[in-house]
Amino acid sequence: MPDPGSVPMIRYATTSDGVSVAWQSTGSGPPLVWMPSLGNLVAQWRIPFLRRAYEALAGSLQLVLYDGRGTGSSSRQVDPDDLGVDAQLRDLDAVVAAAGLDHYAVLGYYHSVPAALAHAAAHPDRVTRMVLFGGSARTRDVMSPSQTQALLSLVEQDWDLFAESAAHAWLGWQAGEAGRLLAESFRTAASPTVVTAMFREAAQTDVHELLPSVRTPTLVVHRQSDRQMPPEVSAGLAAALPNGRLVQPPGDRPALFLEDVAADVELVSRFVADGTVTERSVAAVTADRNGLTPREREVLRLLAGGGTNAGIARDLDITEHTVERHVANLYRKIGARGRAEATAYAVRAGLA
């Protein structure tokens, strides 16, 4: 685990076409290479939920992070017509070589998902496992929702407004300092010209013909209540992969490591380490007779014990917004009109 006050040293790898790519390595254990979307490593370490995720993952894994070409601390002078899958693969190859990795897992995030799939198809003997979130073999499938289109239209119109809106699409408009820091990471990640080119390339990306040859055990993660990412896209991707599996942890935010850091870290870490998925990691897979998930039962137990939303959030290492959503859901499921009735149910169920 890295020192709480430290940030891993940024190193540089050179791609086969001469681009300098900034990367970091932290922790020890089975290697996990987190492929970037739109980001800036230096700024991302300042964001509390991302820093917690990085440090928690590094507790059991060797976590390798990097900025893609044209973004963050990597070379900003890039060809805007060469930001597609082939360019992303050159970046990944350079980082893997610089880190000295022979066998490793990859985490594909948003627009890096097609490149992760292509890399796994090309290197079945090296990529041990793969976790995919927020993307598809055809990136246009995840760019089609009206909310996403409205957000992308801001890139050329108003860069600052795009950064603010993208941050709060993840965190909600009450995010406060975390929202400001995330918006700053987007704002400083790349120029509007590069981001426009990235999205243009992404809209044309299609690697679906490679899916039958991706033999790597793969976890496709989709938040249960996330509607920004069409759920059928994630389900279709998992079904098309020979060794794909769809998991749907509870939550409605379009991000990993945000609503329940501990559960998401356990999900990714255990799968990378040994290919297993624990019940705690996907807390909604088991329900009681009224349909309460294990996480809702935890919230109910603490609620019946007199816990406040803020206190429950601290105890479970989740956001207050997530606690509020769990409370609303469990009230609806058990037919409770308030804390007193919920407490009575908890007593009858042996939770209090």
N, C-alpha and C positions, 0 to 999 in steps of 0.2 A: 504494500500500500504506500503511495507517495506521501511525502510529508505534507500536512494540511496547508502549509504556507507556500509550497513549491508548485511549479508548473514544469512538466518535462521539457527538456531542452529541445529546441527545434533544430532539426538536421535537414540536409538537402540531398536529394537524389536527382540524377540527370537522366532524362528519358532518351530513348533511341533517336528522337528527333531534336535533341538538344534543349529541352525545356527543363527548368529547375523546379522541382516539386518539394515543398516543405512537408516534413513528416515528424512524428513523435512516437516514442515507444515508452510504455509504462507498465509496471507490474510484471509478474512471472506466472508461468503456467502454459496451458495450450494457447497458441497464438490466435487472436481474432483481429482481422483487418477490417476496420470500419470504413467503408467506401463513402466518400463525401457527396452531399448534395450541395446546395448553396450555403457556404459557410466560411468561417474565418476562425481558425483554431485559437489564436491569441484572444479574440473577443469571447469565444465560446467558453473558455475556462473561467471567465468572470461571471457566467450565468449560473446561479446556485443549483438548479436542478440538473443541468448538464455536468457540472463539476462533480456533483454527488454521484451521477451515473458513471462517469469516467473512473472515479476513485473506487467505487464499489466493484465495477467490472475488473479493475486492476488488482482487486483483492484475491482473485483466483485465476485470472487470465493474463497473458501478455497482450495488452491492448495497443494496437498500432493505428494511429490516426494520421490523416494527411489532408492538405488542401489541394483540390484539383487545380489543374492549369487555369490561369486567368483569375484565380480567387485567392483570398487570404494572403499568406506569405509566399505563395508560389509565384512563378513568373507571371507578371501582368501583361507583358507584351506577347500576345498570342494571336494566331490566325482565327478570326471570328467564324470562318467557314470550316474550321477543323476542331470542333468541340463535341463531336458525337462519340459513339461507342468506341471506335478505333482509337481515338485520342485518349479516352478514359482508360482503355486497356493498356496503352503505353505508360500512362501515369502509374497504374497499379503495378505493372511489371517492374517499373523502376523502384518503387517503394519496397516491394517484396524482396527484390535483389539486394537493395541497400540494407534491409533489416536482416538479411541472411536467413530467410525462412524457406524451408523445404516443404513443409506441410503446414497448413493453416486453414482456419475457417474464415468466411467472409460475411460481413453484414452489409447488405445492399439496402440503401435508404432512398426513397423517392426516385429521382431521375437516374440514380446509379444502379437501379435494379436490373435494367437490360444488360449493362456492362458486367454485373456480377454473374448473371446467367451465362453470358458469352464466355466469360473467363472460366467458369466451372465446366462448361462444355468442352473447352479447349484443354483443360488441365484436370481431368478426372482423377489422376494419380496424385495430385498435390492438394486440391481443395477437399478438406475433410468433411466439413459441414457448411451449411449456408442458412442464414436468417434473412428474410426479405420483409420489408415493411413499406407500405405506401406507394408501391410501384407495380408495373406490369411488363410483360414482354412487349406490348404495344403501348408506348407511353401516352399516346393520344386517348387511350381508354380511361386514364385517370385524370386527364386534363379537360375532359368534356363537361363535368358538372358546371352549372351556371356560376356558382360561387367561385370556383377556380378560375373560370374565364374572366370574371369581373376583376379578380385580383391581378391576373396576368396583364390585363389591359392597362393597369396603372404603371407598369414598368417604364414605358416611354413617356407617359403623360405627367407623372409626378413621382419621382424616385423616392422621396422621403415618405410620401403617403403610402407607397407600396410597402416599404420596410415596416412602417407602423402597422399597416393592415395585416401583413403576413404574420408578424409577431403575435398580434392579438387574435388572429384566426386560430393559432395554436393555444394561446394561454387564456383567452377571454379578455374582455375590455377592463376588467378590474384587476389586472395583473400587477399594476404598480411598477416597482423597481425592476422586477424580473422581465416585465414586458418592455421596459425601456432598454434594458441590456440586450435582450434578444433582437429588438429592432435595430440597435446599434450594430450587432453582429451581421445582420442582413445588409445594412446600409454600407458597411465597410468591406463586405465580402468581395465585391467586384464592381466594375463600372456598369451603368445601365446598358451600354452597348454590348458588353460581354454577356450580361444576363439575358438580354433580348436574343442574342445569338444562341445561347444555351437552350432557351425555351423553343426557339425555332427548330434547332436540331432535334430536341426531344420530341417535338410533335411529329417528326418524320421517322422516329426510331421504331423498329419492328424486328424482334429477334425470335418470333414465335416458332419459326422453323427449326430452331435449335433445341426447343424444349424436350423432345423425345431423347436427345443425346445427353441431357443433364442427369447424370446418375448420382450426383451428390445428394445425400440426405438433406432435405430442405424443409425449414419451418417457415410457412407464410403466416404472418401475424396480422390480424385485423381487429381493431377495437369493435366491440359489439354494437355500440350505438353511434359509431362514427359514420356520418353520411356524406362527409366531404369526399371520402374515397368510396366509390361504389362497392358494396360488399360482394356483389357477384363477380367483380373483377378478381378480387383476392381468391374467392372460391374456385374460379375457373383456372387461375394460375396454379394453385395447389393440385387441382385434379389433373392438369396437363403434365405435371412433372412425375416421372416414374417413381421417385421416392419423396414426393411432396406431401406435406401434412399441413392442414389449416388449423390454427388455434385462434380463438376469439376471446381474449381476456376482456373483462368488463371495462367500461369507460367510453367517453365520447370525444376525447381530444385526439386530433390526428397526429399523434407523436408517441414514440416510446419513451420510457423513463420519466414521464411527467406526472401522471396521476398516482401511480403506485410504484415508486422507484424500486423498492425491495422486491416486489413480485416480478417486475420486468427484468431486473438484473438476474434473479434466480432462474427465470425462464430461459434467458439467453445463455447464462453461464453453464447451467446444467446441460443444455442441449449441445453447446460447443464442447463441453468436457466429455460427455459420454452418450449423447444422443437421446437422453431421457427428457420427459416433460412431466413435471410434478403437478399434483393437484393444486397446490398452493399457487403455482404460477398461473394457472388458468382457473381462477377461483369460481368461475361460473359453471364448471362442468358438473358439479354436484349440487343438488338442491334439496331442501327439506320438503315436507308435504305441502307447504304453502308456496313453494317455489323460491324460498330464500337461498341465495348463494352463500357459500362459506364467508365471504367478505361481508355480506349484509348481516349475517348472524354475529360476526365480530362487532360490527357497528351497533347492532341492537343490544348486545351484552354490555358494551360500554355506555350506551345511552341509558339503559336501565340502571346502571350503576351510578348515575348522576353526572356523567361526562358531558361537557359542552362540545359543540362542533369543533371549536379550536383545539380543545384537549384531545378529542378523538383523533383529529388530524395529526397531532403530534405523536400520539401513541402508535398510530398505524403508519406513520410516515407517508401520508397522502395529503392532498390539498383540502381546504375547507369546502371548496366547490364540490369535490368528489364526495365528501361526507354528506353534504346537503342532498346530492343526487341519490346516494345510498339510502338516506333517511326517507326521502320522498318515495323511493321504490318500495322499501320494506313496509312503510305505512299503507301503501296501496295494496300490497300483496296480502297483508294480514288484516286489512280492514280497520286499522287504527286511525282515530281522529286526533291523536295527540300523544304526548309522552306518557301520560298515565295509562292509556290503553295499551301502548306498546310495551310498557313495563310489565303490565299484567300478563301479556302474552309471553314475555321473556320468562317470567316466573313459572308459568304453566309448562313452558318448553324446557325448563331446567337451565336456562341461560343466565339467570340472575341469582 
